[in-house]
Amino acid sequence: MELDASGVDTGNPQRDGHLRTGDFLDVEIHPHITFTSTGVKHVGDAAFEVTGLLTICGVTREITIPLEFDVSAIKNA
């Protein structure tokens, strides 16, 4: 997954502008934030952990994100 770093939107335009600068995201040099999944683990009932590589400002770290699968969302779609 690739996100446009300049699209950050916290609901506060002044803060968003500051986040886009070299103090934080530096979107001029690093225009994208990427996440590449490396694994999914079932941890109980509808609970999962997605592990992957998150890259922000050219720095990559492995992270794990907890997720809850909601079957009703599929049934109501």
PyMOL commands that place a pseudoatom at each C-alpha (Angstrom):
pseudoatom trace, name=CA, resn=MET, resi=1, chain=A, elem=C, hetatm=0, pos=[0.000, 0.000, 0.000]
pseudoatom trace, name=CA, resn=GLU, resi=2, chain=A, elem=C, hetatm=0, pos=[1.291, 3.449, -0.858]
pseudoatom trace, name=CA, resn=LEU, resi=3, chain=A, elem=C, hetatm=0, pos=[-0.090, 6.681, 0.582]
pseudoatom trace, name=CA, resn=ASP, resi=4, chain=A, elem=C, hetatm=0, pos=[0.486, 10.244, -0.564]
pseudoatom trace, name=CA, resn=ALA, resi=5, chain=A, elem=C, hetatm=0, pos=[2.260, 11.857, 2.401]
pseudoatom trace, name=CA, resn=SER, resi=6, chain=A, elem=C, hetatm=0, pos=[1.031, 15.304, 1.368]
pseudoatom trace, name=CA, resn=GLY, resi=7, chain=A, elem=C, hetatm=0, pos=[-2.542, 14.080, 1.895]
pseudoatom trace, name=CA, resn=VAL, resi=8, chain=A, elem=C, hetatm=0, pos=[-2.194, 14.045, 5.689]
pseudoatom trace, name=CA, resn=ASP, resi=9, chain=A, elem=C, hetatm=0, pos=[-5.374, 15.491, 7.197]
pseudoatom trace, name=CA, resn=THR, resi=10, chain=A, elem=C, hetatm=0, pos=[-5.746, 15.866, 10.949]
pseudoatom trace, name=CA, resn=GLY, resi=11, chain=A, elem=C, hetatm=0, pos=[-8.597, 18.347, 10.671]
pseudoatom trace, name=CA, resn=ASN, resi=12, chain=A, elem=C, hetatm=0, pos=[-6.279, 21.243, 11.504]
pseudoatom trace, name=CA, resn=PRO, resi=13, chain=A, elem=C, hetatm=0, pos=[-4.820, 22.921, 8.367]
pseudoatom trace, name=CA, resn=GLN, resi=14, chain=A, elem=C, hetatm=0, pos=[-2.034, 24.683, 10.276]
pseudoatom trace, name=CA, resn=ARG, resi=15, chain=A, elem=C, hetatm=0, pos=[-0.907, 21.434, 11.918]
pseudoatom trace, name=CA, resn=ASP, resi=16, chain=A, elem=C, hetatm=0, pos=[-1.203, 19.570, 8.590]
pseudoatom trace, name=CA, resn=GLY, resi=17, chain=A, elem=C, hetatm=0, pos=[1.052, 22.124, 6.920]
pseudoatom trace, name=CA, resn=HIS, resi=18, chain=A, elem=C, hetatm=0, pos=[3.637, 21.724, 9.659]
pseudoatom trace, name=CA, resn=LEU, resi=19, chain=A, elem=C, hetatm=0, pos=[3.479, 17.902, 9.428]
pseudoatom trace, name=CA, resn=ARG, resi=20, chain=A, elem=C, hetatm=0, pos=[4.315, 18.132, 5.708]
pseudoatom trace, name=CA, resn=THR, resi=21, chain=A, elem=C, hetatm=0, pos=[7.549, 20.081, 6.375]
pseudoatom trace, name=CA, resn=GLY, resi=22, chain=A, elem=C, hetatm=0, pos=[11.053, 18.790, 7.024]
pseudoatom trace, name=CA, resn=ASP, resi=23, chain=A, elem=C, hetatm=0, pos=[10.263, 18.795, 10.757]
pseudoatom trace, name=CA, resn=PHE, resi=24, chain=A, elem=C, hetatm=0, pos=[8.128, 15.677, 10.243]
pseudoatom trace, name=CA, resn=LEU, resi=25, chain=A, elem=C, hetatm=0, pos=[7.147, 14.013, 6.934]
pseudoatom trace, name=CA, resn=ASP, resi=26, chain=A, elem=C, hetatm=0, pos=[9.296, 16.129, 4.566]
pseudoatom trace, name=CA, resn=VAL, resi=27, chain=A, elem=C, hetatm=0, pos=[6.935, 15.459, 1.648]
pseudoatom trace, name=CA, resn=GLU, resi=28, chain=A, elem=C, hetatm=0, pos=[9.190, 17.307, -0.805]
pseudoatom trace, name=CA, resn=ILE, resi=29, chain=A, elem=C, hetatm=0, pos=[11.851, 14.605, -0.394]
pseudoatom trace, name=CA, resn=HIS, resi=30, chain=A, elem=C, hetatm=0, pos=[9.669, 11.672, 0.784]
pseudoatom trace, name=CA, resn=PRO, resi=31, chain=A, elem=C, hetatm=0, pos=[6.313, 11.994, -1.010]
pseudoatom trace, name=CA, resn=HIS, resi=32, chain=A, elem=C, hetatm=0, pos=[5.019, 8.530, -0.054]
pseudoatom trace, name=CA, resn=ILE, resi=33, chain=A, elem=C, hetatm=0, pos=[4.352, 6.438, 3.023]
pseudoatom trace, name=CA, resn=THR, resi=34, chain=A, elem=C, hetatm=0, pos=[4.356, 2.703, 2.266]
pseudoatom trace, name=CA, resn=PHE, resi=35, chain=A, elem=C, hetatm=0, pos=[3.252, -0.452, 4.045]
pseudoatom trace, name=CA, resn=THR, resi=36, chain=A, elem=C, hetatm=0, pos=[4.055, -3.931, 2.757]
pseudoatom trace, name=CA, resn=SER, resi=37, chain=A, elem=C, hetatm=0, pos=[2.427, -6.833, 4.585]
pseudoatom trace, name=CA, resn=THR, resi=38, chain=A, elem=C, hetatm=0, pos=[4.741, -9.727, 5.416]
pseudoatom trace, name=CA, resn=GLY, resi=39, chain=A, elem=C, hetatm=0, pos=[2.277, -11.869, 7.339]
pseudoatom trace, name=CA, resn=VAL, resi=40, chain=A, elem=C, hetatm=0, pos=[-1.150, -12.304, 8.885]
pseudoatom trace, name=CA, resn=LYS, resi=41, chain=A, elem=C, hetatm=0, pos=[-1.691, -14.261, 12.091]
pseudoatom trace, name=CA, resn=HIS, resi=42, chain=A, elem=C, hetatm=0, pos=[-5.028, -15.426, 13.504]
pseudoatom trace, name=CA, resn=VAL, resi=43, chain=A, elem=C, hetatm=0, pos=[-4.946, -14.696, 17.232]
pseudoatom trace, name=CA, resn=GLY, resi=44, chain=A, elem=C, hetatm=0, pos=[-8.483, -15.583, 18.283]
pseudoatom trace, name=CA, resn=ASP, resi=45, chain=A, elem=C, hetatm=0, pos=[-12.109, -15.563, 17.116]
pseudoatom trace, name=CA, resn=ALA, resi=46, chain=A, elem=C, hetatm=0, pos=[-12.227, -12.593, 14.731]
pseudoatom trace, name=CA, resn=ALA, resi=47, chain=A, elem=C, hetatm=0, pos=[-8.884, -11.120, 15.842]
pseudoatom trace, name=CA, resn=PHE, resi=48, chain=A, elem=C, hetatm=0, pos=[-5.819, -10.974, 13.614]
pseudoatom trace, name=CA, resn=GLU, resi=49, chain=A, elem=C, hetatm=0, pos=[-2.382, -9.370, 13.626]
pseudoatom trace, name=CA, resn=VAL, resi=50, chain=A, elem=C, hetatm=0, pos=[-0.981, -8.020, 10.376]
pseudoatom trace, name=CA, resn=THR, resi=51, chain=A, elem=C, hetatm=0, pos=[2.805, -7.664, 10.353]
pseudoatom trace, name=CA, resn=GLY, resi=52, chain=A, elem=C, hetatm=0, pos=[4.637, -5.679, 7.732]
pseudoatom trace, name=CA, resn=LEU, resi=53, chain=A, elem=C, hetatm=0, pos=[7.174, -3.066, 6.785]
pseudoatom trace, name=CA, resn=LEU, resi=54, chain=A, elem=C, hetatm=0, pos=[6.191, 0.587, 7.261]
pseudoatom trace, name=CA, resn=THR, resi=55, chain=A, elem=C, hetatm=0, pos=[8.338, 3.207, 5.536]
pseudoatom trace, name=CA, resn=ILE, resi=56, chain=A, elem=C, hetatm=0, pos=[8.077, 6.883, 6.487]
pseudoatom trace, name=CA, resn=CYS, resi=57, chain=A, elem=C, hetatm=0, pos=[10.709, 9.466, 5.462]
pseudoatom trace, name=CA, resn=GLY, resi=58, chain=A, elem=C, hetatm=0, pos=[12.890, 6.732, 3.985]
pseudoatom trace, name=CA, resn=VAL, resi=59, chain=A, elem=C, hetatm=0, pos=[13.049, 4.830, 7.290]
pseudoatom trace, name=CA, resn=THR, resi=60, chain=A, elem=C, hetatm=0, pos=[11.586, 1.316, 7.348]
pseudoatom trace, name=CA, resn=ARG, resi=61, chain=A, elem=C, hetatm=0, pos=[10.459, -0.468, 10.483]
pseudoatom trace, name=CA, resn=GLU, resi=62, chain=A, elem=C, hetatm=0, pos=[8.581, -3.698, 11.045]
pseudoatom trace, name=CA, resn=ILE, resi=63, chain=A, elem=C, hetatm=0, pos=[5.237, -3.121, 12.765]
pseudoatom trace, name=CA, resn=THR, resi=64, chain=A, elem=C, hetatm=0, pos=[2.314, -5.289, 13.841]
pseudoatom trace, name=CA, resn=ILE, resi=65, chain=A, elem=C, hetatm=0, pos=[-1.242, -3.969, 13.579]
pseudoatom trace, name=CA, resn=PRO, resi=66, chain=A, elem=C, hetatm=0, pos=[-4.112, -5.638, 15.478]
pseudoatom trace, name=CA, resn=LEU, resi=67, chain=A, elem=C, hetatm=0, pos=[-7.275, -6.089, 13.394]
pseudoatom trace, name=CA, resn=GLU, resi=68, chain=A, elem=C, hetatm=0, pos=[-10.783, -7.291, 14.160]
pseudoatom trace, name=CA, resn=PHE, resi=69, chain=A, elem=C, hetatm=0, pos=[-12.724, -8.975, 11.343]
pseudoatom trace, name=CA, resn=ASP, resi=70, chain=A, elem=C, hetatm=0, pos=[-16.364, -7.806, 11.311]
pseudoatom trace, name=CA, resn=VAL, resi=71, chain=A, elem=C, hetatm=0, pos=[-18.483, -10.334, 9.387]
pseudoatom trace, name=CA, resn=SER, resi=72, chain=A, elem=C, hetatm=0, pos=[-21.552, -8.091, 9.625]
pseudoatom trace, name=CA, resn=ALA, resi=73, chain=A, elem=C, hetatm=0, pos=[-19.794, -5.465, 7.516]
pseudoatom trace, name=CA, resn=ILE, resi=74, chain=A, elem=C, hetatm=0, pos=[-19.636, -7.964, 4.642]
pseudoatom trace, name=CA, resn=LYS, resi=75, chain=A, elem=C, hetatm=0, pos=[-23.246, -9.098, 5.101]
pseudoatom trace, name=CA, resn=ASN, resi=76, chain=A, elem=C, hetatm=0, pos=[-24.486, -5.484, 5.028]
pseudoatom trace, name=CA, resn=ALA, resi=77, chain=A, elem=C, hetatm=0, pos=[-22.399, -4.407, 2.033]
for i in range(1, 77): cmd.bond("trace and resi %d" % i, "trace and resi %d" % (i + 1))
show_as sticks, trace
zoom trace
